[in-house]
Amino acid sequence: MKNFKQAIAALFVASLIPAGTAAQTGKEIVAAHIEAGRANYAKVAQQIWDLAEVGYQEVKSSELLQSELKAAGFTVDAGVAGMPTAFVASYGSGEPVIGILAEFDALPGIMQERQPSRLVRLGTSAGHACGHHLFGTGSSAAAIAVKHWLETSGTAGTIRLYGTPAEEGGSGKVYLVREGLFDDVDVVLTWHASGANSASPSTSLANKSAKFRFHGVSAHAAAAPDRGRSALDGVEAMNNMVNMMREHVPQETRIHYVITSGGSAPNVVPDFAEVYYYVRNPDPDNVQSLFDRVVKAAEGAALGTETEMDYEVIHGIYAVLPNESAQRVMYENLVAVGGIQYNAQEIEFAEILQQSLTDPPPIESARDIQPYQFTRSGGSTDVGDVSWVVPTASLRTATWVPGTSAHSWQAIAAGGMSIGEKGMINAAKVLAMTAVDLFTSPDIVAAAKAELRENQGADFQYVPMVGDRDPPLDYRKPATGR
């Protein structure tokens, strides 16, 4: 881990080296194949948008993507690494092995209709506010197009699509890495929904989360309060101590919590309460030390309120380790594909939606490609763990109206119509074209792997932050007490 900061710092001064124009015919083939399937992929994405299944419960969404891949001739291994909705779809044989990541989980508690003004979608408790319905479908489209090109051209190698559940707090990819399912992969490609088009080297925040559960004694809150010991008091005491801790943490630290269970009636002293915490920092070592301090706050809160406390680690993820050797290739292909062009109906939709945003950029900025420069995200992703064991390149495309934040109703709205679909198709083309470069240019693959080894450092050993726990398949289910 000691070389992480040096690797990140080096990216600030790195220069852009063009990726070249090799295998242009192959790129034309994969782009045309994706374009031909545009209507079908849009339909699949919107079906997953409708399902809005949360982490580890994406049964129908996962099955839908698997069926598309099977129909295209992939061999699918389902239920891998102890996760029923995870899968690996493969085609081809030999080297190189190029992996593409696919996500499909929705976010709980945020719902929106396919409308540019706020209108809560009824009959569901979640929504695709991070665009993973587009992510999974677009990645599958890219993998299918690459398979078509490998098959028709006779090119050697293996294309592999990883169906990765529960990115939103469930660390699905961590269990795939821990299980060794990326051990033979040469390069991994991924993408994400966004309000802009970019393919710069970037990193993120490492993150560890846990559910802290307090157990007390119930009693009548008015008639016999002395007999009760409030589990909610334990949660609130913990939160107070953690909030005071914020003054004394390293820069760029982020700590968030939500009380997921706090009792049901004011006149009953709650005997169970739960609070769900995230702890973030760029350095995984800092995350662990900060997390340990949060645990001490929970222990102190239990002692002071005469309650009992236990906690369950839900997820833990590394910061993304950028790989410029692969990233430059991704950027050049994004430039070749270009940005998003809105039609009149989409412009009208965007104009209405932007009225709910604060100082948004011009709508026409969806056509722009952001400059190639190092960036740091304030968020976290389990792609981080993948990037520490396999060279990984990523991009973002404008699937949302410019100025839209992830995890917002505006993201759900645009992702549910043609604006989102256009960004998805562009992402699929860039992924597939980058894969063609990797299959036909062994020197790029070799450079990416050499860069990873250098950035890892000679003494690096991957140790998952989740430890040896099983995947938290029920982490999105309501707290139930003892």
N, C-alpha and C positions, 0 to 999 in steps of 0.2 A: 504493500500500500504506500510505501514511502515515496515511490516515484510518481504517484498520481499528480501531485501539485506541479512537479517539473514538466510532466507530459502536457498538462493543461496550459501551463505558462508558455510552452514552446509554440502552441497553436496561435498565440497572439501575433507572432512575427512570421509565421509560415507564409510562403508565397503560393499563389495559385499556379499549378502546372496543368495545362490542358490534357484531357484524357485521350485525345486522338479520335480518329474517325473509322477505326477498324470495324469490320463486320457490319457495315451499313445495311447490306441486304438483309441480314438477320434482324436488324432493328426494324426495318420496314415490315418484315413478315410479322413480328410480334405485335407491332403497333396496329397493323391492319387486322390481325386476329382479334385483338381487344375491341377495336372499333366495330367489328362485325357482331360482337356479342354485347354491345352497349345496352340494348334494350333488355336483354335477359339479366345482365348484371344489375341494372337499375331496379328491376323487379325483385331480385333476390335481396338487395340492400334494403328495400322498403318493407319487405316481409320481416326482416330482422328488426327494422325500426318499429314495426307494429308489435312484435313480440316483446321487446324491451325487457329481456331477461337479465337478472342481476348475476353477480359473480358466483360461479360454480352451480348455478341453476339454469345455465343457457342450453338446456337440453335440445329444444327445437332449433335454435339458432345454429348450434354445432352440427346437428344432423342435416340441416339444410345445406351448409357448406360442404360437408362430407359427401352428400349425394351429388353435388355438382362436380366434385373432384373425381368421384368414382365413375360418373358418367363420361368424364373426359379421359379415363384410362389410368388413373392413379391407383396405386395400392394404398389402402388406408388402414392404419393401425389405431384403433380407437381406445379410449379409456386409459391412456398411458400415464405413468408416474403417479398412480393413485388418484387421478382426477377423471371422473366419468365423462366430462365434456371436453377434455383435452384429446388431441389426435395428431398424428403425423401422416401426411400424404406424400408418397414418393413416386418418382418415375425416373427410369434410366439406370445406369450402372457405372461404377468407376468414378474417377476423379475428373475435374473438381466436383465437390459437393457444395452446391449453393443453396442456402436456406432462405426462406421468406417467412416472416412472422405475420400472423393473422390474429386479431382480437375480435370479440363479439359481445362483451358484457356491457350492460347499461348501468346507469347511476340511480340509486334509490332516492325517492323523495322529491324528484323534480320532473314535472310532466308538462307537456305543451302540445297543442294541435299543430297541424301544418299551416300555420297562419303567421303573418308578420307582426301581429299585435298579440299581447298577452292573452292567451286563452288556454286554461288548464284542460288537459286531456283527461276525461273521466274514464273510469273502469280500469285504470292501471295505477301502479304505485312507483313507477320508474320511467326513465326516458334516456334516449341516447344523446346526452348532453356533452359527450366527448367524441362522438362520431365513430364509435367502434363498429357500428353496422356497416359503415363505408369502409373502414379499415379491413375487416375480415373479408368482405366481398372483393374489394379492390386487389388485395394480396392474392386471393384465389384466382382472380382473372389474370393476373400477371403470371402466376405459376402455370396455369393452363396454357397460356400463350407460349411460354418458354418450352413447355412439354411439346407443343405442336411443332415448334421450330426444331427442337432436338430430333424429333421423330422424322420430320421431312428432310432435314439436312444431313442426318446421319452423324451428327456431332456427338462425341463421347461426353459422358458426365452424368451427374444426378441432380435433379431439381427436387427440392423437398419443401413442402408447405407445413408449417407448424401451427396448428390450431391451439391458441393459448388462452385459456379462460382467466377470468377474475383478475385482470390487470389493476382494476380499481380497488386496491387494498388487499387483494388476496394472494399476490405474488405468484401467480400461476407459472410464470417462466422460471422462477427460482427452482421449483421442483423438477422441471424438465432439465435444467442445468445440473442439479444435484444428482439426478438419475443418470447422467452421462449421455443424454440424447443429442448433445451438440459436439461430442468428442471427435467425430470424424468430419465435421463441417469445416469447409475452408473459409467461406465468407457468408455473413448473414446480412440480408437486406430488410429494411422495415420502413414504415412511413406513419404519418399521423394526420388527422384532420386539423385544419387551422383556418385562420382568416387571411393568410398570406401564403405566398409560394417561396420556399427556401430549402436549401440543401447544404447548409454550412456545417462545419464541425461544431458540435455542441455537447455540453455536459448538463448534469442535473443535480439534484440533491439526493444524497442517500437518505434512507427513511426506515424507521422501525416503529411498529405500532403494537398496541396491546389493549385488551379489555380488562379493566380493573373492577373486580366485583367485591362489594362489601356486604357482609351478612350481620344483621343485628337481631333485635328481639321486638316483635310487634306488641303493641298495647294500645289501649284507647288513649288518644292524644290529649283528651281533656280530663277524663275520669281517673286515669291511672298512668300519667306520663312518666312517673318515676320508675315504673316497671319496664319501660321500653328503652331500647338502645337503637337509635336511628341509623340505618345503613345510609340514608341520604345525607345525614350529617357527615359521615365518613367521606363520601364523595365530595361534598362541598368543602370540607377541611382540606382535602387533597388538592382540589382545584385552587384554593386560596394560596396554598404553599407553592404550587407550581407557578402561579401567576407572579408571586414575589420573586421566584427564581429567574424570571425573564430578564431582570436587570443584570444578572450575573452569568450570562452564557456567551459563548463565542459569537462573533458577528456572523450573519447569514443563517443563524439558527431559526427554525420555525417550529413552534409547538402548537398543536390544535387539539381540541377535545369536543366531544358532544356527550351529554348525559343520555344514555340509551334506555335507562330505566330508573325512575325516581320515586316509585310509589303510585298508588291509584286514587287514594282519597286523603284529604287533609286531616281527617279525624282518626286516621290509623297511622301509628308510627311504622314506617316501612322497614320490614326486616330484610329487604334486598334492594340494592341499588347498583347500577353499573355505569361506568364512564369509559369512553373509547378514546384513546390517545394516539396521536401521531407525533413523532419527534424527527426533525430533519436538520441536516447540515451537509455541506459538500463532502466532508471527510467521514467515512464510515466509522473510524475510530472515535471521532467526536460524538457521533450519533450514539454509539454504545455507552460512552461515559455519561452523556446527558440522560440517556434512558435509565441508567442505573440510579441517577439522582431522582428521577421521577418515581422510580420504585421506592426509594427511601421516603419520599414525600407521602406515598400511599401507606407505607408501613407506619409512619408517624401519625397519619390521620386515623388509622385504625386504633393505634394505641391511645390517642387522645379522646376518641369517641367510644371506647370500649366495644368496638366491633371487631369482626374478623375480616381479613382481606386475602384474596387470592387473585392472581392475574394470569391471563393467557396471551402469549405472544401470537399475534395474528399474521404479521408479515414483517419482512426485513429485506431491504434491497440496496444494492450498491449504486453509486453515482455512475452515469454513463461515461465510458472511456472512449473518446473519439478516435477515429482512425482515418487520417487524411488520405492515405494511399487509396482507400476505397471511396472516401467521401468526395474526392475531386471528380471521380468518374461519375458518381451520382449527380453532382452539380452540373457537369457538362451535359448530361442527358436531360436534366430539368430545363436547362437553357434551350436545348433543341426542341423539346415538346412545347415549351412556352406556358403562359398563364391562362387565365379563365376569361372567356368572352361572354358577357351577359346578353341575352336577347331583351326585347322590350318588356316582356312580362316579368323577367327576372330583375330588371332595373326597377320596375315599379314595386316589386316585392321588397327589394333592398332599400329603396327610399323610405318606405313605411317602417321597416324594421330599424333602420338607422336612427329614427326619431327617438327610440328608446335607449340609444347609446350615448355616451359622453364623448364629445369631440372625436367622432370616428374619422378615419382617413377617407379620401374620395373613393367612391364605388369603383371607378375605373382602375384603382390600384390592384384589383384582383387580376389584372393582366400582367402585373410586374413580377419580376424575379428579384428577390432580395439579394444584395451583394454577398459575395463569399467572404465571410468573416466569422471568427470564433464567437459563440454565444453561450450564455449560461441560463438555463431555465430555472425558474423558481419552483418547479414541480418535481415530481419523482416518477420513475417508471421501472418496472422489473426488466426492461430491456437492458438496464445497467448491468445486471448479472451476466446476461448473454455477452455483452460487450467486453467483459473481462476475460472471457474464455475463447471467444471467436471474434475476428475482425468484423466490425459492424458498421454499416453505413445507413443513413436515414434521410428522409425528406419530409416536408410538409407541403400540402397544397391547399389552395383557397376553396375549401368545401363550405365555408361559412361567409356571410357578408363581412367585408372588411371592418375591423374594429370589434368584432364579436369575441368575447372571452369563452374559453372552454368552461364546461360545467354551468352553462347558462341556458335559459329557455330559448334564447335567440339561436344558440347552436343546434338545439333540437329542431327548431322550425326550419332552418335552412337545410339541415341534413335530411329533412323529410321531403325535399322537393328537388327540382332539377339543378339548383345551384350546388348542392352537395354531390349529386351524381356526376356533374362535370368535373369537379375536383377529384373525385374517386377515379374516374377514367384516366385523367392525366397522371395520377399517381401510379396506376397500374402500368401505364406505358413506360414511365420512367424506371420503375422497378424491373420490368421485363427487358428493357433496353440495356440497363446496367448489368443484368444477368448475362446478356449476350456478350458484353465486353469481357466479363469475367471468364466465361466459357472459352472465349477465343484468344484471350491474352494472358497466358500463364504468368508473365512478368508482373502483372497487376496483383494477382493473387499472392505471389511470392513476396512482393513488397508489403502488402497488407499484413501478412503473417509475420514478417520480420519486424514491422513497426509495432505490432501487438507485443511480441516478445520483449522488445526494448522498453516499452512503456510499462509492462508488467514488472520488470526487474527480475534478476536472477533468482531471488528468494521467494517469489510470489507463489502462493498456494491458495486456491479458491476455497474459502470457508463460508458457507451460507450463513447469513445473519439470522435465519429462522432456526438454526440448529438442526436437530434431528426430528422435529415435530412433523406429523403428517399434515397434508394440505387441510386447511380449515374449511371444510366443505360446508359448514353451517354458519359461517361468519356473518352472512346477511340475514340470518333468521333472528326473530326477536329474542331478547334476553328472557330467561324463564326462572331465574333464581337458582336454588341449590339443585 
